Structure formats: structure tokens, C-alpha cells
Amino acid sequence: MFAIYLVLNGLERFFVEKIRVNTKYHIFGFQPTQAEIISSLLVITGIALFFWARNQAPPSKSAA
């Protein structure tokens, strides 16, 4: 659940920051704002956490 929150919060923050006027950084040819960098990290962390938690879940037992 927390992983999904991180992904959705990161996406929301990324798109809200497109509206605001902030200082842009020059990183490897990109010009993201600080908030866009943070939101990208939130999305990546959320996706990684989701897949990690999914792999850690015990295998389900099917009735056969």
C-alpha cells in the first residue's frame, strides 16, 4: 500500500511542479526542478518497493 502511495504522490507532485516557476538544475542535458527530482525518486522508490514486497510475499496455496 505504501509503495502505491509513493508512486501516486510522486506523479502528483511531478505534474503540479510543471505549473510552478522554480529554479532549474542542469543535470546530464536535462533541466529538472528540485521538486521534479524528488518526485522522480519517489516514483522509482515506490515501484521498487512494490516489486520487492511482491517477491517477499509467501507463495499462495491453491486447493487441488
N, CA, C, O and CB atoms as a CASP TS submission, in Angstrom:
PFRMAT TS
TARGET T0000
AUTHOR 0000-0000-0000
METHOD Language model
MODEL 1
PARENT N/A
ATOM      1  N   MET     1       0.835  -1.188   0.000  1.00  0.00           N
ATOM      2  CA  MET     1       0.000   0.000   0.000  1.00  0.00           C
ATOM      3  C   MET     1       0.882   1.255   0.000  1.00  0.00           C
ATOM      4  O   MET     1       0.601   2.219  -0.712  1.00  0.00           O
ATOM      5  CB  MET     1      -0.952  -0.004   1.222  1.00  0.00           C
ATOM      6  N   PHE     2       1.956   1.233   0.809  1.00  0.00           N
ATOM      7  CA  PHE     2       2.845   2.387   0.872  1.00  0.00           C
ATOM      8  C   PHE     2       3.546   2.615  -0.463  1.00  0.00           C
ATOM      9  O   PHE     2       3.780   3.758  -0.855  1.00  0.00           O
ATOM     10  CB  PHE     2       3.875   2.201   1.982  1.00  0.00           C
ATOM     11  N   ALA     3       3.881   1.532  -1.163  1.00  0.00           N
ATOM     12  CA  ALA     3       4.534   1.651  -2.468  1.00  0.00           C
ATOM     13  C   ALA     3       3.617   2.365  -3.465  1.00  0.00           C
ATOM     14  O   ALA     3       4.069   3.215  -4.232  1.00  0.00           O
ATOM     15  CB  ALA     3       4.925   0.257  -3.005  1.00  0.00           C
ATOM     16  N   ILE     4       2.342   2.018  -3.447  1.00  0.00           N
ATOM     17  CA  ILE     4       1.380   2.665  -4.350  1.00  0.00           C
ATOM     18  C   ILE     4       1.247   4.137  -3.999  1.00  0.00           C
ATOM     19  O   ILE     4       1.147   4.983  -4.888  1.00  0.00           O
ATOM     20  CB  ILE     4       0.000   1.969  -4.277  1.00  0.00           C
ATOM     21  N   TYR     5       1.244   4.451  -2.695  1.00  0.00           N
ATOM     22  CA  TYR     5       1.190   5.845  -2.264  1.00  0.00           C
ATOM     23  C   TYR     5       2.389   6.627  -2.808  1.00  0.00           C
ATOM     24  O   TYR     5       2.229   7.740  -3.309  1.00  0.00           O
ATOM     25  CB  TYR     5       1.150   5.930  -0.727  1.00  0.00           C
ATOM     26  N   LEU     6       3.602   6.040  -2.710  1.00  0.00           N
ATOM     27  CA  LEU     6       4.794   6.731  -3.193  1.00  0.00           C
ATOM     28  C   LEU     6       4.701   7.026  -4.687  1.00  0.00           C
ATOM     29  O   LEU     6       5.042   8.122  -5.131  1.00  0.00           O
ATOM     30  CB  LEU     6       6.041   5.899  -2.903  1.00  0.00           C
ATOM     31  N   VAL     7       4.243   6.056  -5.450  1.00  0.00           N
ATOM     32  CA  VAL     7       4.119   6.255  -6.894  1.00  0.00           C
ATOM     33  C   VAL     7       3.117   7.357  -7.205  1.00  0.00           C
ATOM     34  O   VAL     7       3.411   8.261  -7.988  1.00  0.00           O
ATOM     35  CB  VAL     7       3.700   4.952  -7.582  1.00  0.00           C
ATOM     36  N   LEU     8       1.939   7.290  -6.600  1.00  0.00           N
ATOM     37  CA  LEU     8       0.902   8.288  -6.891  1.00  0.00           C
ATOM     38  C   LEU     8       1.292   9.673  -6.389  1.00  0.00           C
ATOM     39  O   LEU     8       1.034  10.665  -7.070  1.00  0.00           O
ATOM     40  CB  LEU     8      -0.425   7.868  -6.263  1.00  0.00           C
ATOM     41  N   ASN     9       1.907   9.759  -5.213  1.00  0.00           N
ATOM     42  CA  ASN     9       2.339  11.043  -4.692  1.00  0.00           C
ATOM     43  C   ASN     9       3.439  11.637  -5.562  1.00  0.00           C
ATOM     44  O   ASN     9       3.456  12.843  -5.810  1.00  0.00           O
ATOM     45  CB  ASN     9       2.821  10.897  -3.253  1.00  0.00           C
ATOM     46  N   GLY    10       4.344  10.805  -6.019  1.00  0.00           N
ATOM     47  CA  GLY    10       5.409  11.277  -6.898  1.00  0.00           C
ATOM     48  C   GLY    10       4.869  11.804  -8.216  1.00  0.00           C
ATOM     49  O   GLY    10       5.313  12.845  -8.699  1.00  0.00           O
ATOM     50  N   LEU    11       3.912  11.091  -8.802  1.00  0.00           N
ATOM     51  CA  LEU    11       3.310  11.551 -10.050  1.00  0.00           C
ATOM     52  C   LEU    11       2.568  12.872  -9.855  1.00  0.00           C
ATOM     53  O   LEU    11       2.682  13.789 -10.669  1.00  0.00           O
ATOM     54  CB  LEU    11       2.357  10.490 -10.602  1.00  0.00           C
ATOM     55  N   GLU    12       1.813  12.953  -8.772  1.00  0.00           N
ATOM     56  CA  GLU    12       1.065  14.186  -8.497  1.00  0.00           C
ATOM     57  C   GLU    12       2.009  15.360  -8.325  1.00  0.00           C
ATOM     58  O   GLU    12       1.786  16.430  -8.891  1.00  0.00           O
ATOM     59  CB  GLU    12       0.196  14.025  -7.244  1.00  0.00           C
ATOM     60  N   ARG    13       3.044  15.167  -7.559  1.00  0.00           N
ATOM     61  CA  ARG    13       3.990  16.250  -7.303  1.00  0.00           C
ATOM     62  C   ARG    13       4.708  16.663  -8.584  1.00  0.00           C
ATOM     63  O   ARG    13       4.940  17.851  -8.809  1.00  0.00           O
ATOM     64  CB  ARG    13       5.009  15.828  -6.240  1.00  0.00           C
ATOM     65  N   PHE    14       5.061  15.693  -9.423  1.00  0.00           N
ATOM     66  CA  PHE    14       5.746  15.993 -10.673  1.00  0.00           C
ATOM     67  C   PHE    14       4.896  16.902 -11.554  1.00  0.00           C
ATOM     68  O   PHE    14       5.390  17.894 -12.089  1.00  0.00           O
ATOM     69  CB  PHE    14       6.087  14.700 -11.420  1.00  0.00           C
ATOM     70  N   PHE    15       3.615  16.562 -11.704  1.00  0.00           N
ATOM     71  CA  PHE    15       2.760  17.345 -12.587  1.00  0.00           C
ATOM     72  C   PHE    15       2.374  18.701 -11.993  1.00  0.00           C
ATOM     73  O   PHE    15       2.186  19.660 -12.742  1.00  0.00           O
ATOM     74  CB  PHE    15       1.514  16.563 -12.909  1.00  0.00           C
ATOM     75  N   VAL    16       2.252  18.803 -10.682  1.00  0.00           N
ATOM     76  CA  VAL    16       1.973  20.098 -10.057  1.00  0.00           C
ATOM     77  C   VAL    16       3.161  21.034 -10.247  1.00  0.00           C
ATOM     78  O   VAL    16       2.983  22.232 -10.470  1.00  0.00           O
ATOM     79  CB  VAL    16       1.656  19.927  -8.551  1.00  0.00           C
ATOM     80  N   GLU    17       4.364  20.494 -10.161  1.00  0.00           N
ATOM     81  CA  GLU    17       5.551  21.335 -10.294  1.00  0.00           C
ATOM     82  C   GLU    17       5.753  21.841 -11.708  1.00  0.00           C
ATOM     83  O   GLU    17       6.514  22.787 -11.907  1.00  0.00           O
ATOM     84  CB  GLU    17       6.770  20.577  -9.856  1.00  0.00           C
ATOM     85  N   LYS    18       5.104  21.251 -12.693  1.00  0.00           N
ATOM     86  CA  LYS    18       5.167  21.771 -14.058  1.00  0.00           C
ATOM     87  C   LYS    18       4.478  23.132 -14.145  1.00  0.00           C
ATOM     88  O   LYS    18       4.810  23.943 -15.009  1.00  0.00           O
ATOM     89  CB  LYS    18       4.519  20.778 -15.046  1.00  0.00           C
ATOM     90  N   ILE    19       3.523  23.380 -13.255  1.00  0.00           N
ATOM     91  CA  ILE    19       2.772  24.635 -13.255  1.00  0.00           C
ATOM     92  C   ILE    19       3.581  25.750 -12.597  1.00  0.00           C
ATOM     93  O   ILE    19       3.536  26.894 -13.049  1.00  0.00           O
ATOM     94  CB  ILE    19       1.427  24.458 -12.531  1.00  0.00           C
ATOM     95  N   ARG    20       4.315  25.431 -11.541  1.00  0.00           N
ATOM     96  CA  ARG    20       5.062  26.427 -10.771  1.00  0.00           C
ATOM     97  C   ARG    20       6.321  26.880 -11.499  1.00  0.00           C
ATOM     98  O   ARG    20       6.837  26.189 -12.377  1.00  0.00           O
ATOM     99  CB  ARG    20       5.432  25.866  -9.406  1.00  0.00           C
ATOM    100  N   VAL    21       6.795  28.048 -11.115  1.00  0.00           N
ATOM    101  CA  VAL    21       8.052  28.570 -11.652  1.00  0.00           C
ATOM    102  C   VAL    21       9.114  28.370 -10.586  1.00  0.00           C
ATOM    103  O   VAL    21       9.074  29.015  -9.539  1.00  0.00           O
ATOM    104  CB  VAL    21       7.930  30.089 -12.064  1.00  0.00           C
ATOM    105  N   ASN    22      10.066  27.478 -10.843  1.00  0.00           N
ATOM    106  CA  ASN    22      11.129  27.157  -9.897  1.00  0.00           C
ATOM    107  C   ASN    22      12.490  27.225 -10.582  1.00  0.00           C
ATOM    108  O   ASN    22      12.585  27.276 -11.809  1.00  0.00           O
ATOM    109  CB  ASN    22      10.906  25.761  -9.287  1.00  0.00           C
ATOM    110  N   THR    23      13.529  27.227  -9.771  1.00  0.00           N
ATOM    111  CA  THR    23      14.884  27.186 -10.293  1.00  0.00           C
ATOM    112  C   THR    23      15.123  25.843 -10.955  1.00  0.00           C
ATOM    113  O   THR    23      14.764  24.796 -10.414  1.00  0.00           O
ATOM    114  CB  THR    23      15.919  27.440  -9.177  1.00  0.00           C
ATOM    115  N   LYS    24      15.732  25.885 -12.131  1.00  0.00           N
ATOM    116  CA  LYS    24      16.002  24.638 -12.837  1.00  0.00           C
ATOM    117  C   LYS    24      17.471  24.274 -12.675  1.00  0.00           C
ATOM    118  O   LYS    24      18.345  25.141 -12.653  1.00  0.00           O
ATOM    119  CB  LYS    24      15.629  24.756 -14.335  1.00  0.00           C
ATOM    120  N   TYR    25      17.723  22.969 -12.561  1.00  0.00           N
ATOM    121  CA  TYR    25      19.080  22.452 -12.460  1.00  0.00           C
ATOM    122  C   TYR    25      19.465  21.851 -13.809  1.00  0.00           C
ATOM    123  O   TYR    25      18.608  21.402 -14.570  1.00  0.00           O
ATOM    124  CB  TYR    25      19.201  21.394 -11.313  1.00  0.00           C
ATOM    125  N   HIS    26      20.751  21.849 -14.089  1.00  0.00           N
ATOM    126  CA  HIS    26      21.246  21.288 -15.345  1.00  0.00           C
ATOM    127  C   HIS    26      21.967  19.985 -15.027  1.00  0.00           C
ATOM    128  O   HIS    26      23.100  19.986 -14.547  1.00  0.00           O
ATOM    129  CB  HIS    26      22.196  22.293 -16.090  1.00  0.00           C
ATOM    130  N   ILE    27      21.281  18.860 -15.307  1.00  0.00           N
ATOM    131  CA  ILE    27      21.823  17.544 -14.994  1.00  0.00           C
ATOM    132  C   ILE    27      21.782  16.685 -16.259  1.00  0.00           C
ATOM    133  O   ILE    27      20.702  16.343 -16.742  1.00  0.00           O
ATOM    134  CB  ILE    27      21.026  16.870 -13.829  1.00  0.00           C
ATOM    135  N   PHE    28      22.931  16.344 -16.786  1.00  0.00           N
ATOM    136  CA  PHE    28      23.053  15.448 -17.947  1.00  0.00           C
ATOM    137  C   PHE    28      22.157  15.871 -19.103  1.00  0.00           C
ATOM    138  O   PHE    28      21.525  15.019 -19.729  1.00  0.00           O
ATOM    139  CB  PHE    28      22.716  14.021 -17.544  1.00  0.00           C
ATOM    140  N   GLY    29      22.087  17.140 -19.394  1.00  0.00           N
ATOM    141  CA  GLY    29      21.290  17.623 -20.508  1.00  0.00           C
ATOM    142  C   GLY    29      19.819  17.861 -20.194  1.00  0.00           C
ATOM    143  O   GLY    29      19.086  18.383 -21.034  1.00  0.00           O
ATOM    144  N   PHE    30      19.382  17.489 -19.002  1.00  0.00           N
ATOM    145  CA  PHE    30      18.004  17.741 -18.574  1.00  0.00           C
ATOM    146  C   PHE    30      17.979  18.985 -17.709  1.00  0.00           C
ATOM    147  O   PHE    30      19.006  19.389 -17.163  1.00  0.00           O
ATOM    148  CB  PHE    30      17.417  16.524 -17.803  1.00  0.00           C
ATOM    149  N   GLN    31      16.809  19.592 -17.584  1.00  0.00           N
ATOM    150  CA  GLN    31      16.655  20.783 -16.755  1.00  0.00           C
ATOM    151  C   GLN    31      15.488  20.612 -15.785  1.00  0.00           C
ATOM    152  O   GLN    31      14.499  21.338 -15.877  1.00  0.00           O
ATOM    153  CB  GLN    31      16.443  22.028 -17.633  1.00  0.00           C
ATOM    154  N   PRO    32      15.594  19.654 -14.849  1.00  0.00           N
ATOM    155  CA  PRO    32      14.504  19.451 -13.893  1.00  0.00           C
ATOM    156  C   PRO    32      14.581  20.431 -12.731  1.00  0.00           C
ATOM    157  O   PRO    32      15.640  20.989 -12.446  1.00  0.00           O
ATOM    158  CB  PRO    32      14.527  18.024 -13.365  1.00  0.00           C
ATOM    159  N   THR    33      13.456  20.632 -12.069  1.00  0.00           N
ATOM    160  CA  THR    33      13.451  21.411 -10.833  1.00  0.00           C
ATOM    161  C   THR    33      13.742  20.455  -9.680  1.00  0.00           C
ATOM    162  O   THR    33      13.736  19.236  -9.855  1.00  0.00           O
ATOM    163  CB  THR    33      12.079  22.159 -10.625  1.00  0.00           C
ATOM    164  N   GLN    34      13.992  21.014  -8.512  1.00  0.00           N
ATOM    165  CA  GLN    34      14.269  20.180  -7.350  1.00  0.00           C
ATOM    166  C   GLN    34      13.074  19.275  -7.032  1.00  0.00           C
ATOM    167  O   GLN    34      13.254  18.103  -6.701  1.00  0.00           O
ATOM    168  CB  GLN    34      14.613  21.057  -6.135  1.00  0.00           C
ATOM    169  N   ALA    35      11.880  19.807  -7.132  1.00  0.00           N
ATOM    170  CA  ALA    35      10.682  19.020  -6.843  1.00  0.00           C
ATOM    171  C   ALA    35      10.496  17.892  -7.851  1.00  0.00           C
ATOM    172  O   ALA    35      10.034  16.811  -7.485  1.00  0.00           O
ATOM    173  CB  ALA    35       9.450  19.918  -6.838  1.00  0.00           C
ATOM    174  N   GLU    36      10.847  18.124  -9.107  1.00  0.00           N
ATOM    175  CA  GLU    36      10.739  17.063 -10.111  1.00  0.00           C
ATOM    176  C   GLU    36      11.742  15.950  -9.838  1.00  0.00           C
ATOM    177  O   GLU    36      11.441  14.780 -10.071  1.00  0.00           O
ATOM    178  CB  GLU    36      10.954  17.631 -11.518  1.00  0.00           C
ATOM    179  N   ILE    37      12.921  16.296  -9.352  1.00  0.00           N
ATOM    180  CA  ILE    37      13.915  15.290  -8.983  1.00  0.00           C
ATOM    181  C   ILE    37      13.392  14.454  -7.823  1.00  0.00           C
ATOM    182  O   ILE    37      13.479  13.226  -7.848  1.00  0.00           O
ATOM    183  CB  ILE    37      15.263  15.955  -8.610  1.00  0.00           C
ATOM    184  N   ILE    38      12.849  15.119  -6.806  1.00  0.00           N
ATOM    185  CA  ILE    38      12.312  14.410  -5.643  1.00  0.00           C
ATOM    186  C   ILE    38      11.146  13.519  -6.054  1.00  0.00           C
ATOM    187  O   ILE    38      11.071  12.370  -5.618  1.00  0.00           O
ATOM    188  CB  ILE    38      11.864  15.408  -4.558  1.00  0.00           C
ATOM    189  N   SER    39      10.244  14.020  -6.874  1.00  0.00           N
ATOM    190  CA  SER    39       9.089  13.219  -7.281  1.00  0.00           C
ATOM    191  C   SER    39       9.509  12.025  -8.123  1.00  0.00           C
ATOM    192  O   SER    39       8.905  10.957  -8.015  1.00  0.00           O
ATOM    193  CB  SER    39       8.096  14.076  -8.056  1.00  0.00           C
ATOM    194  N   SER    40      10.517  12.178  -8.949  1.00  0.00           N
ATOM    195  CA  SER    40      11.027  11.048  -9.726  1.00  0.00           C
ATOM    196  C   SER    40      11.594   9.979  -8.810  1.00  0.00           C
ATOM    197  O   SER    40      11.383   8.788  -9.036  1.00  0.00           O
ATOM    198  CB  SER    40      12.098  11.513 -10.718  1.00  0.00           C
ATOM    199  N   LEU    41      12.313  10.399  -7.777  1.00  0.00           N
ATOM    200  CA  LEU    41      12.849   9.441  -6.810  1.00  0.00           C
ATOM    201  C   LEU    41      11.733   8.742  -6.044  1.00  0.00           C
ATOM    202  O   LEU    41      11.848   7.552  -5.748  1.00  0.00           O
ATOM    203  CB  LEU    41      13.790  10.143  -5.833  1.00  0.00           C
ATOM    204  N   LEU    42      10.653   9.455  -5.715  1.00  0.00           N
ATOM    205  CA  LEU    42       9.508   8.838  -5.048  1.00  0.00           C
ATOM    206  C   LEU    42       8.871   7.757  -5.923  1.00  0.00           C
ATOM    207  O   LEU    42       8.540   6.674  -5.442  1.00  0.00           O
ATOM    208  CB  LEU    42       8.467   9.903  -4.688  1.00  0.00           C
ATOM    209  N   VAL    43       8.703   8.061  -7.202  1.00  0.00           N
ATOM    210  CA  VAL    43       8.096   7.095  -8.115  1.00  0.00           C
ATOM    211  C   VAL    43       8.986   5.860  -8.254  1.00  0.00           C
ATOM    212  O   VAL    43       8.498   4.732  -8.181  1.00  0.00           O
ATOM    213  CB  VAL    43       7.848   7.736  -9.496  1.00  0.00           C
ATOM    214  N   ILE    44      10.277   6.068  -8.453  1.00  0.00           N
ATOM    215  CA  ILE    44      11.205   4.943  -8.603  1.00  0.00           C
ATOM    216  C   ILE    44      11.243   4.098  -7.337  1.00  0.00           C
ATOM    217  O   ILE    44      11.226   2.869  -7.408  1.00  0.00           O
ATOM    218  CB  ILE    44      12.615   5.450  -8.940  1.00  0.00           C
ATOM    219  N   THR    45      11.296   4.755  -6.170  1.00  0.00           N
ATOM    220  CA  THR    45      11.311   4.027  -4.900  1.00  0.00           C
ATOM    221  C   THR    45      10.011   3.246  -4.705  1.00  0.00           C
ATOM    222  O   THR    45      10.039   2.101  -4.252  1.00  0.00           O
ATOM    223  CB  THR    45      11.527   4.999  -3.727  1.00  0.00           C
ATOM    224  N   GLY    46       8.882   3.852  -5.042  1.00  0.00           N
ATOM    225  CA  GLY    46       7.597   3.179  -4.910  1.00  0.00           C
ATOM    226  C   GLY    46       7.492   1.950  -5.796  1.00  0.00           C
ATOM    227  O   GLY    46       6.994   0.911  -5.361  1.00  0.00           O
ATOM    228  N   ILE    47       7.956   2.058  -7.032  1.00  0.00           N
ATOM    229  CA  ILE    47       7.918   0.919  -7.944  1.00  0.00           C
ATOM    230  C   ILE    47       8.836  -0.191  -7.444  1.00  0.00           C
ATOM    231  O   ILE    47       8.455  -1.361  -7.455  1.00  0.00           O
ATOM    232  CB  ILE    47       8.322   1.349  -9.366  1.00  0.00           C
ATOM    233  N   ALA    48      10.038   0.165  -7.009  1.00  0.00           N
ATOM    234  CA  ALA    48      10.983  -0.832  -6.484  1.00  0.00           C
ATOM    235  C   ALA    48      10.416  -1.507  -5.239  1.00  0.00           C
ATOM    236  O   ALA    48      10.520  -2.725  -5.098  1.00  0.00           O
ATOM    237  CB  ALA    48      12.344  -0.174  -6.158  1.00  0.00           C
ATOM    238  N   LEU    49       9.822  -0.736  -4.340  1.00  0.00           N
ATOM    239  CA  LEU    49       9.244  -1.292  -3.121  1.00  0.00           C
ATOM    240  C   LEU    49       8.070  -2.215  -3.434  1.00  0.00           C
ATOM    241  O   LEU    49       7.902  -3.249  -2.789  1.00  0.00           O
ATOM    242  CB  LEU    49       8.794  -0.169  -2.189  1.00  0.00           C
ATOM    243  N   PHE    50       7.272  -1.849  -4.407  1.00  0.00           N
ATOM    244  CA  PHE    50       6.137  -2.682  -4.806  1.00  0.00           C
ATOM    245  C   PHE    50       6.607  -4.054  -5.276  1.00  0.00           C
ATOM    246  O   PHE    50       6.082  -5.077  -4.837  1.00  0.00           O
ATOM    247  CB  PHE    50       5.328  -1.993  -5.913  1.00  0.00           C
ATOM    248  N   PHE    51       7.602  -4.077  -6.173  1.00  0.00           N
ATOM    249  CA  PHE    51       8.093  -5.350  -6.682  1.00  0.00           C
ATOM    250  C   PHE    51       8.849  -6.138  -5.615  1.00  0.00           C
ATOM    251  O   PHE    51       8.772  -7.366  -5.588  1.00  0.00           O
ATOM    252  CB  PHE    51       8.987  -5.119  -7.883  1.00  0.00           C
ATOM    253  N   TRP    52       9.572  -5.454  -4.743  1.00  0.00           N
ATOM    254  CA  TRP    52      10.266  -6.142  -3.653  1.00  0.00           C
ATOM    255  C   TRP    52       9.261  -6.812  -2.720  1.00  0.00           C
ATOM    256  O   TRP    52       9.442  -7.970  -2.344  1.00  0.00           O
ATOM    257  CB  TRP    52      11.151  -5.154  -2.864  1.00  0.00           C
ATOM    258  N   ALA    53       8.204  -6.095  -2.346  1.00  0.00           N
ATOM    259  CA  ALA    53       7.191  -6.643  -1.448  1.00  0.00           C
ATOM    260  C   ALA    53       6.446  -7.797  -2.112  1.00  0.00           C
ATOM    261  O   ALA    53       6.090  -8.775  -1.455  1.00  0.00           O
ATOM    262  CB  ALA    53       6.203  -5.550  -1.022  1.00  0.00           C
ATOM    263  N   ARG    54       6.216  -7.679  -3.397  1.00  0.00           N
ATOM    264  CA  ARG    54       5.528  -8.735  -4.127  1.00  0.00           C
ATOM    265  C   ARG    54       6.354 -10.019  -4.150  1.00  0.00           C
ATOM    266  O   ARG    54       5.803 -11.115  -4.055  1.00  0.00           O
ATOM    267  CB  ARG    54       5.223  -8.280  -5.554  1.00  0.00           C
ATOM    268  N   ASN    55       7.672  -9.883  -4.277  1.00  0.00           N
ATOM    269  CA  ASN    55       8.552 -11.051  -4.279  1.00  0.00           C
ATOM    270  C   ASN    55       8.749 -11.634  -2.881  1.00  0.00           C
ATOM    271  O   ASN    55       9.094 -12.809  -2.757  1.00  0.00           O
ATOM    272  CB  ASN    55       9.898 -10.683  -4.871  1.00  0.00           C
ATOM    273  N   GLN    56       8.542 -10.853  -1.836  1.00  0.00           N
ATOM    274  CA  GLN    56       8.705 -11.308  -0.473  1.00  0.00           C
ATOM    275  C   GLN    56       7.473 -12.019   0.073  1.00  0.00           C
ATOM    276  O   GLN    56       7.557 -12.695   1.099  1.00  0.00           O
ATOM    277  CB  GLN    56       9.044 -10.151   0.400  1.00  0.00           C
ATOM    278  N   ALA    57       6.346 -11.880  -0.588  1.00  0.00           N
ATOM    279  CA  ALA    57       5.107 -12.492  -0.132  1.00  0.00           C
ATOM    280  C   ALA    57       5.212 -14.012  -0.217  1.00  0.00           C
ATOM    281  O   ALA    57       5.761 -14.548  -1.180  1.00  0.00           O
ATOM    282  CB  ALA    57       3.912 -11.985  -0.962  1.00  0.00           C
ATOM    283  N   PRO    58       4.689 -14.698   0.783  1.00  0.00           N
ATOM    284  CA  PRO    58       4.732 -16.169   0.716  1.00  0.00           C
ATOM    285  C   PRO    58       3.897 -16.667  -0.458  1.00  0.00           C
ATOM    286  O   PRO    58       2.892 -16.052  -0.813  1.00  0.00           O
ATOM    287  CB  PRO    58       4.221 -16.797   2.039  1.00  0.00           C
ATOM    288  N   PRO    59       4.310 -17.776  -1.060  1.00  0.00           N
ATOM    289  CA  PRO    59       3.531 -18.297  -2.190  1.00  0.00           C
ATOM    290  C   PRO    59       2.131 -18.714  -1.747  1.00  0.00           C
ATOM    291  O   PRO    59       1.945 -19.275  -0.667  1.00  0.00           O
ATOM    292  CB  PRO    59       4.256 -19.491  -2.834  1.00  0.00           C
ATOM    293  N   SER    60       1.177 -18.435  -2.580  1.00  0.00           N
ATOM    294  CA  SER    60      -0.208 -18.779  -2.236  1.00  0.00           C
ATOM    295  C   SER    60      -0.425 -20.279  -2.447  1.00  0.00           C
ATOM    296  O   SER    60       0.128 -20.880  -3.369  1.00  0.00           O
ATOM    297  CB  SER    60      -1.220 -17.949  -3.093  1.00  0.00           C
ATOM    298  N   LYS    61      -1.234 -20.860  -1.581  1.00  0.00           N
ATOM    299  CA  LYS    61      -1.536 -22.291  -1.676  1.00  0.00           C
ATOM    300  C   LYS    61      -2.849 -22.450  -2.411  1.00  0.00           C
ATOM    301  O   LYS    61      -3.873 -21.904  -2.002  1.00  0.00           O
ATOM    302  CB  LYS    61      -1.603 -22.960  -0.266  1.00  0.00           C
ATOM    303  N   SER    62      -2.814 -23.188  -3.480  1.00  0.00           N
ATOM    304  CA  SER    62      -4.061 -23.415  -4.236  1.00  0.00           C
ATOM    305  C   SER    62      -4.630 -24.770  -3.829  1.00  0.00           C
ATOM    306  O   SER    62      -3.905 -25.743  -3.625  1.00  0.00           O
ATOM    307  CB  SER    62      -3.811 -23.357  -5.795  1.00  0.00           C
ATOM    308  N   ALA    63      -5.933 -24.791  -3.721  1.00  0.00           N
ATOM    309  CA  ALA    63      -6.614 -26.036  -3.338  1.00  0.00           C
ATOM    310  C   ALA    63      -6.677 -26.952  -4.547  1.00  0.00           C
ATOM    311  O   ALA    63      -7.290 -26.620  -5.561  1.00  0.00           O
ATOM    312  CB  ALA    63      -8.048 -25.754  -2.785  1.00  0.00           C
ATOM    313  N   ALA    64      -6.049 -28.091  -4.430  1.00  0.00           N
ATOM    314  CA  ALA    64      -6.044 -29.006  -5.580  1.00  0.00           C
ATOM    315  C   ALA    64      -6.585 -30.360  -5.201  1.00  0.00           C
ATOM    316  O   ALA    64      -6.655 -31.255  -6.043  1.00  0.00           O
ATOM    317  CB  ALA    64      -4.639 -29.155  -6.146  1.00  0.00           C
TER
END
